Amino acid sequence: DRLAAAGSDGLRAATLCANDHFAIDALEASPSWDAAPVPCVTDDAPRVLMLTDGEAVLQARGHREERLRAGDTVLLPADLVPTELDLAPSARALLASATIPGSRHDSAVRAGRTA
């Protein structure tokens, strides 16, 4: 799945739109502090992360953490190193991905797997 553990551990995830060309997933952290960090997976296709409400921290292995605020947009490269998104309580984000033929993301979309 494109976002491992989404929909559990204090997070809600939903696919807003998905077709053969792209997918847009929504993430929302619970109002309490119990949301676990979300492992980001790109499946060999770049993704765009948009924080729509609240704050978050993006931590990629070997890199400094990036603090995000509502309105921030981040490009997650296809060859992403292990990275986690830690959403603050009630924070919301959108994750958009284009389908690149032959990528693991393309296979996941065709199989009907969502966030």
C-alpha positions as CSV (number, residue, x, y, z in Angstrom):
1,D,0.0,0.0,0.0
2,R,1.1,3.6,-0.7
3,L,1.0,4.5,3.0
4,A,1.8,1.8,5.4
5,A,-0.3,1.9,8.6
6,A,-2.6,4.6,7.5
7,G,-6.0,4.3,8.9
8,S,-4.7,3.1,12.3
9,D,-2.8,4.4,15.3
10,G,-4.7,7.6,15.5
11,L,-4.8,8.4,11.8
12,R,-7.7,8.3,9.3
13,A,-6.9,7.8,5.6
14,A,-9.1,8.0,2.6
15,T,-8.6,8.0,-1.2
16,L,-10.4,11.1,-2.5
17,C,-9.8,10.2,-6.2
18,A,-7.9,7.5,-8.0
19,N,-7.8,6.5,-11.7
20,D,-5.3,5.1,-14.2
21,H,-3.4,8.5,-14.2
22,F,-3.2,9.7,-10.6
23,A,-4.4,9.2,-7.0
24,I,-5.1,11.7,-4.2
25,D,-5.2,10.4,-0.7
26,A,-6.2,12.4,2.4
27,L,-4.7,11.9,5.9
28,E,-6.1,13.2,9.2
29,A,-4.5,12.8,12.6
30,S,-6.8,12.4,15.6
31,P,-7.3,15.4,18.0
32,S,-5.2,13.5,20.7
33,W,-1.5,12.9,20.7
34,D,-1.8,9.2,19.9
35,A,-1.1,9.4,16.1
36,A,1.9,7.3,15.2
37,P,4.3,8.6,12.5
38,V,3.3,7.4,9.0
39,P,6.0,5.7,6.9
40,C,6.0,7.3,3.4
41,V,6.3,5.0,0.5
42,T,6.7,6.2,-3.1
43,D,6.6,2.8,-4.9
44,D,9.1,4.1,-7.6
45,A,6.9,7.1,-8.5
46,P,7.2,10.7,-7.2
47,R,4.5,12.0,-4.9
48,V,3.5,15.4,-3.7
49,L,2.6,16.0,0.0
50,M,0.5,19.0,0.8
51,L,-0.2,19.9,4.5
52,T,-3.6,21.5,4.5
53,D,-4.2,22.0,8.2
54,G,-2.0,22.0,11.3
55,E,1.7,21.1,11.6
56,A,3.9,18.1,10.8
57,V,7.4,16.9,10.9
58,L,8.9,15.0,7.9
59,Q,12.0,12.9,8.8
60,A,14.1,11.2,6.1
61,R,16.9,8.9,7.2
62,G,20.2,10.7,7.0
63,H,18.7,14.1,6.6
64,R,17.6,16.8,9.0
65,E,13.9,16.9,9.9
66,E,11.7,19.3,8.1
67,R,8.9,21.1,10.1
68,L,5.9,21.7,7.9
69,R,3.0,24.1,8.4
70,A,-0.4,24.4,6.7
71,G,0.2,25.4,3.1
72,D,3.6,23.7,2.8
73,T,4.1,21.4,-0.2
74,V,6.9,18.8,-0.5
75,L,7.9,16.7,-3.5
76,L,8.8,13.1,-2.4
77,P,11.2,11.7,-5.0
78,A,10.6,8.3,-6.6
79,D,13.8,7.0,-4.9
80,L,12.8,8.2,-1.5
81,V,15.0,7.0,1.4
82,P,13.0,5.7,4.5
83,T,10.9,8.7,5.6
84,E,8.2,9.2,8.2
85,L,5.5,11.9,8.4
86,D,4.6,12.8,12.0
87,L,1.3,14.7,12.0
88,A,0.4,17.0,15.0
89,P,-3.1,16.4,16.5
90,S,-5.9,17.3,14.1
91,A,-3.4,18.0,11.2
92,R,-4.5,17.1,7.7
93,A,-2.5,16.4,4.6
94,L,-3.1,15.4,1.0
95,L,-0.8,13.0,-0.9
96,A,-0.9,13.1,-4.7
97,S,0.8,10.6,-7.0
98,A,1.0,10.2,-10.7
99,T,0.9,6.8,-12.2
100,I,4.1,5.9,-14.1
101,P,3.5,2.9,-16.3
102,G,5.5,-0.1,-14.9
103,S,6.1,1.3,-11.5
104,R,5.1,-0.4,-8.3
105,H,2.6,2.4,-7.8
106,D,1.1,1.6,-11.2
107,S,0.7,-2.0,-10.1
108,A,-0.9,-0.9,-6.8
109,V,-3.4,1.4,-8.5
110,R,-4.3,-1.3,-11.0
111,A,-4.9,-3.8,-8.2
112,G,-7.2,-1.3,-6.4
113,R,-5.0,-0.7,-3.4
114,T,-5.4,2.7,-1.8
115,A,-3.8,4.7,1.0
